[in-house]
Amino acid sequence: MELKITNENANSLFERKEITATVISPATPSKDEIKKILSEKFASAPETVRVLEIQGCFGSSEFSIKANIYKSKEMLGEIERRSKKEKESDAKIPEVLEEPAKEVESPKENSEVPAEKTEAPKEEPKSEEAKE
């Protein structure tokens, strides 16, 4: 996969670099692959890269890419809109972490069961009045 930067603009208001690039690849690259390539090229963390668009032409192996590279993950979170999938995945993570671990009590080996529970219930002697 070959990456050619066609335009790089420093946006000081949002503290980001706005990148327009061309990628030559036999198949459409994923956003994760683009994030990895851009983070290596600009020496930043993949979490600070937001890929906005991957657009290709039919029958061509060239893809135009638009992306923003932020100074920190917090800046990305404040400025960029999150998709519905990202919101749902973020909502599920805290629920799992907040649940306390449930301990399963295993039956103790060699434990004795009280004698009351092991014996059959005793029948009361029938009185003579009940016999008649």
C-alpha positions as CSV (number, residue, x, y, z in Angstrom):
1,M,0.0,0.0,0.0
2,E,1.5,3.3,-1.1
3,L,0.5,6.7,0.5
4,K,0.9,10.1,-1.2
5,I,0.0,13.2,0.7
6,T,-1.7,15.6,-1.7
7,N,-2.6,18.4,0.9
8,E,-1.7,19.0,4.5
9,N,-3.2,21.9,6.3
10,A,-2.5,22.9,10.0
11,N,-5.7,24.1,11.7
12,S,-4.6,25.9,14.9
13,L,-8.1,26.7,16.0
14,F,-9.0,23.0,16.4
15,E,-5.4,21.9,17.1
16,R,-5.3,19.4,14.3
17,K,-3.7,18.6,10.9
18,E,-6.2,18.2,8.0
19,I,-4.8,15.6,5.6
20,T,-5.9,14.8,2.0
21,A,-4.0,11.9,0.5
22,T,-4.1,9.3,-2.2
23,V,-3.6,5.6,-1.4
24,I,-2.7,3.0,-4.1
25,S,-3.9,-0.4,-3.1
26,P,-5.4,-3.5,-4.9
27,A,-8.4,-3.5,-2.5
28,T,-10.2,-0.8,-0.5
29,P,-8.2,-0.1,2.6
30,S,-10.0,-0.1,6.0
31,K,-10.1,2.9,8.3
32,D,-7.9,1.0,10.7
33,E,-5.2,0.5,8.0
34,I,-5.3,4.2,7.1
35,K,-5.0,5.2,10.8
36,K,-2.0,2.9,11.2
37,I,-0.3,4.3,8.1
38,L,-1.0,8.0,9.0
39,S,0.0,7.5,12.6
40,E,3.4,6.1,11.4
41,K,3.9,8.8,8.8
42,F,3.1,11.7,11.2
43,A,4.5,10.1,14.4
44,S,1.2,10.2,16.4
45,A,-0.9,7.6,18.2
46,P,-3.6,5.8,16.1
47,E,-6.2,7.0,18.6
48,T,-5.6,10.6,17.6
49,V,-6.4,10.0,13.9
50,R,-9.9,10.4,12.6
51,V,-10.5,9.1,9.0
52,L,-13.3,11.0,7.5
53,E,-13.6,9.6,4.0
54,I,-12.2,6.8,1.8
55,Q,-13.4,7.2,-1.7
56,G,-12.4,5.2,-4.8
57,C,-13.3,5.2,-8.5
58,F,-14.7,2.1,-10.2
59,G,-11.9,0.0,-11.7
60,S,-9.1,2.0,-10.2
61,S,-6.7,1.1,-7.5
62,E,-6.4,4.7,-6.3
63,F,-8.3,5.9,-3.3
64,S,-8.6,9.4,-2.0
65,I,-8.5,9.8,1.8
66,K,-9.5,12.7,4.1
67,A,-8.4,12.5,7.7
68,N,-7.7,14.7,10.7
69,I,-4.8,14.2,13.1
70,Y,-5.3,15.7,16.6
71,K,-2.7,16.5,19.2
72,S,-4.4,14.4,21.8
73,K,-7.2,11.8,22.2
74,E,-9.1,14.3,24.4
75,M,-9.1,17.0,21.7
76,L,-10.5,14.4,19.2
77,G,-13.3,13.5,21.7
78,E,-14.2,17.2,22.2
79,I,-14.3,18.2,18.6
80,E,-15.3,15.3,16.4
81,R,-18.8,13.8,16.4
82,R,-19.1,10.2,17.4
83,S,-21.1,7.7,15.4
84,K,-23.9,5.7,16.9
85,K,-21.8,2.6,17.0
86,E,-19.0,4.4,18.9
87,K,-21.6,5.8,21.4
88,E,-23.1,2.3,22.0
89,S,-19.7,0.7,22.4
90,D,-18.7,3.3,24.9
91,A,-21.9,2.8,26.9
92,K,-21.4,-0.9,27.1
93,I,-17.8,-0.7,28.5
94,P,-18.6,1.0,31.8
95,E,-21.5,-1.4,32.6
96,V,-19.2,-4.3,32.4
97,L,-16.5,-2.7,34.5
98,E,-18.8,-1.5,37.2
99,E,-20.4,-4.9,37.9
100,P,-18.9,-6.4,41.0
101,A,-17.5,-9.9,40.5
102,K,-19.9,-12.5,41.9
103,E,-18.3,-15.3,43.9
104,V,-19.7,-18.7,43.4
105,E,-19.9,-20.7,46.6
106,S,-18.9,-24.3,46.1
107,P,-20.2,-27.0,48.4
108,K,-17.7,-27.9,51.1
109,E,-16.2,-31.3,50.9
110,N,-16.5,-33.5,54.0
111,S,-19.1,-31.2,55.5
112,E,-21.7,-32.8,57.7
113,V,-25.4,-32.2,57.1
114,P,-27.3,-31.7,60.3
115,A,-29.0,-34.9,61.6
116,E,-32.5,-33.2,61.4
117,K,-32.4,-33.0,57.7
118,T,-31.1,-36.5,57.0
119,E,-33.7,-38.4,59.0
120,A,-37.2,-39.0,57.8
121,P,-39.9,-37.1,59.5
122,K,-41.3,-39.0,62.5
123,E,-44.9,-39.8,62.5
124,E,-46.9,-39.0,65.5
125,P,-48.5,-41.9,67.2
126,K,-52.2,-42.1,66.4
127,S,-54.5,-41.8,69.3
128,E,-57.2,-44.4,69.9
129,E,-59.9,-41.9,69.2
130,A,-58.7,-41.5,65.7
131,K,-58.9,-45.3,65.1
132,E,-62.6,-45.5,65.9
